[in-house]
Amino acid sequence: MQTTYSVEGMTCAHCAASVKEEVSEIAGVIGVDVDVAAGSVVVSSDSALDTAVVDAAISEAGYRLAS
């Protein structure tokens, strides 16, 4: 299953690495692709993820989901 999230505040490769690291730690996540230019994160998982859990991981990295 793939889900795309819009993330605000990412501007560089370090931002992408931080988001990828935090989101990768969520149980069930099998892949994370971050596109800084588009402000998006594509998460591959073995089942549907709770958006609040993804939001918390992105917040931990210092960014936030776009509303």
TIRO-329136 format. One record per residue (C-alpha): residue in three letters; x, y, z. Coordinates in steps of 0.25 Angstrom, whole numbers, always signed. Layout:
<rec><lumro>Ala</lumro><c1>X</c1><c2>Y</c2><c3>Z</c3></rec>
...
//
This chain:
<rec><lumro>Met</lumro><c1>+0</c1><c2>+0</c2><c3>+0</c3></rec>
<rec><lumro>Gln</lumro><c1>+5</c1><c2>+14</c2><c3>-4</c3></rec>
<rec><lumro>Thr</lumro><c1>+1</c1><c2>+27</c2><c3>+3</c3></rec>
<rec><lumro>Thr</lumro><c1>+5</c1><c2>+41</c2><c3>-1</c3></rec>
<rec><lumro>Tyr</lumro><c1>+6</c1><c2>+52</c2><c3>+9</c3></rec>
<rec><lumro>Ser</lumro><c1>+9</c1><c2>+67</c2><c3>+7</c3></rec>
<rec><lumro>Val</lumro><c1>+19</c1><c2>+72</c2><c3>+17</c3></rec>
<rec><lumro>Glu</lumro><c1>+22</c1><c2>+87</c2><c3>+20</c3></rec>
<rec><lumro>Gly</lumro><c1>+36</c1><c2>+92</c2><c3>+23</c3></rec>
<rec><lumro>Met</lumro><c1>+45</c1><c2>+83</c2><c3>+16</c3></rec>
<rec><lumro>Thr</lumro><c1>+56</c1><c2>+90</c2><c3>+8</c3></rec>
<rec><lumro>Cys</lumro><c1>+68</c1><c2>+82</c2><c3>+7</c3></rec>
<rec><lumro>Ala</lumro><c1>+74</c1><c2>+68</c2><c3>+7</c3></rec>
<rec><lumro>His</lumro><c1>+76</c1><c2>+68</c2><c3>+22</c3></rec>
<rec><lumro>Cys</lumro><c1>+61</c1><c2>+71</c2><c3>+23</c3></rec>
<rec><lumro>Ala</lumro><c1>+58</c1><c2>+59</c2><c3>+14</c3></rec>
<rec><lumro>Ala</lumro><c1>+67</c1><c2>+50</c2><c3>+22</c3></rec>
<rec><lumro>Ser</lumro><c1>+61</c1><c2>+54</c2><c3>+36</c3></rec>
<rec><lumro>Val</lumro><c1>+47</c1><c2>+51</c2><c3>+31</c3></rec>
<rec><lumro>Lys</lumro><c1>+51</c1><c2>+38</c2><c3>+24</c3></rec>
<rec><lumro>Glu</lumro><c1>+58</c1><c2>+33</c2><c3>+37</c3></rec>
<rec><lumro>Glu</lumro><c1>+46</c1><c2>+36</c2><c3>+46</c3></rec>
<rec><lumro>Val</lumro><c1>+35</c1><c2>+31</c2><c3>+37</c3></rec>
<rec><lumro>Ser</lumro><c1>+43</c1><c2>+18</c2><c3>+34</c3></rec>
<rec><lumro>Glu</lumro><c1>+42</c1><c2>+15</c2><c3>+49</c3></rec>
<rec><lumro>Ile</lumro><c1>+27</c1><c2>+13</c2><c3>+49</c3></rec>
<rec><lumro>Ala</lumro><c1>+23</c1><c2>-1</c2><c3>+50</c3></rec>
<rec><lumro>Gly</lumro><c1>+18</c1><c2>-7</c2><c3>+36</c3></rec>
<rec><lumro>Val</lumro><c1>+26</c1><c2>+3</c2><c3>+28</c3></rec>
<rec><lumro>Ile</lumro><c1>+34</c1><c2>-3</c2><c3>+17</c3></rec>
<rec><lumro>Gly</lumro><c1>+39</c1><c2>+9</c2><c3>+9</c3></rec>
<rec><lumro>Val</lumro><c1>+39</c1><c2>+24</c2><c3>+9</c3></rec>
<rec><lumro>Asp</lumro><c1>+42</c1><c2>+33</c2><c3>-3</c3></rec>
<rec><lumro>Val</lumro><c1>+43</c1><c2>+48</c2><c3>+0</c3></rec>
<rec><lumro>Asp</lumro><c1>+42</c1><c2>+59</c2><c3>-11</c3></rec>
<rec><lumro>Val</lumro><c1>+47</c1><c2>+72</c2><c3>-5</c3></rec>
<rec><lumro>Ala</lumro><c1>+43</c1><c2>+80</c2><c3>-17</c3></rec>
<rec><lumro>Ala</lumro><c1>+29</c1><c2>+75</c2><c3>-17</c3></rec>
<rec><lumro>Gly</lumro><c1>+28</c1><c2>+75</c2><c3>-2</c3></rec>
<rec><lumro>Ser</lumro><c1>+23</c1><c2>+61</c2><c3>-2</c3></rec>
<rec><lumro>Val</lumro><c1>+26</c1><c2>+48</c2><c3>+5</c3></rec>
<rec><lumro>Val</lumro><c1>+22</c1><c2>+34</c2><c3>-1</c3></rec>
<rec><lumro>Val</lumro><c1>+20</c1><c2>+24</c2><c3>+9</c3></rec>
<rec><lumro>Ser</lumro><c1>+20</c1><c2>+9</c2><c3>+6</c3></rec>
<rec><lumro>Ser</lumro><c1>+14</c1><c2>+0</c2><c3>+16</c3></rec>
<rec><lumro>Asp</lumro><c1>+8</c1><c2>-14</c2><c3>+18</c3></rec>
<rec><lumro>Ser</lumro><c1>-5</c1><c2>-8</c2><c3>+23</c3></rec>
<rec><lumro>Ala</lumro><c1>-12</c1><c2>+5</c2><c3>+25</c3></rec>
<rec><lumro>Leu</lumro><c1>-5</c1><c2>+15</c2><c3>+34</c3></rec>
<rec><lumro>Asp</lumro><c1>-12</c1><c2>+24</c2><c3>+44</c3></rec>
<rec><lumro>Thr</lumro><c1>-10</c1><c2>+38</c2><c3>+39</c3></rec>
<rec><lumro>Ala</lumro><c1>-7</c1><c2>+43</c2><c3>+54</c3></rec>
<rec><lumro>Val</lumro><c1>+4</c1><c2>+33</c2><c3>+55</c3></rec>
<rec><lumro>Val</lumro><c1>+11</c1><c2>+38</c2><c3>+42</c3></rec>
<rec><lumro>Asp</lumro><c1>+8</c1><c2>+53</c2><c3>+47</c3></rec>
<rec><lumro>Ala</lumro><c1>+15</c1><c2>+50</c2><c3>+60</c3></rec>
<rec><lumro>Ala</lumro><c1>+27</c1><c2>+44</c2><c3>+53</c3></rec>
<rec><lumro>Ile</lumro><c1>+28</c1><c2>+56</c2><c3>+43</c3></rec>
<rec><lumro>Ser</lumro><c1>+27</c1><c2>+65</c2><c3>+55</c3></rec>
<rec><lumro>Glu</lumro><c1>+38</c1><c2>+58</c2><c3>+62</c3></rec>
<rec><lumro>Ala</lumro><c1>+47</c1><c2>+61</c2><c3>+50</c3></rec>
<rec><lumro>Gly</lumro><c1>+43</c1><c2>+76</c2><c3>+51</c3></rec>
<rec><lumro>Tyr</lumro><c1>+33</c1><c2>+77</c2><c3>+40</c3></rec>
<rec><lumro>Arg</lumro><c1>+17</c1><c2>+76</c2><c3>+39</c3></rec>
<rec><lumro>Leu</lumro><c1>+7</c1><c2>+70</c2><c3>+30</c3></rec>
<rec><lumro>Ala</lumro><c1>+0</c1><c2>+81</c2><c3>+21</c3></rec>
<rec><lumro>Ser</lumro><c1>-14</c1><c2>+82</c2><c3>+24</c3></rec>
//
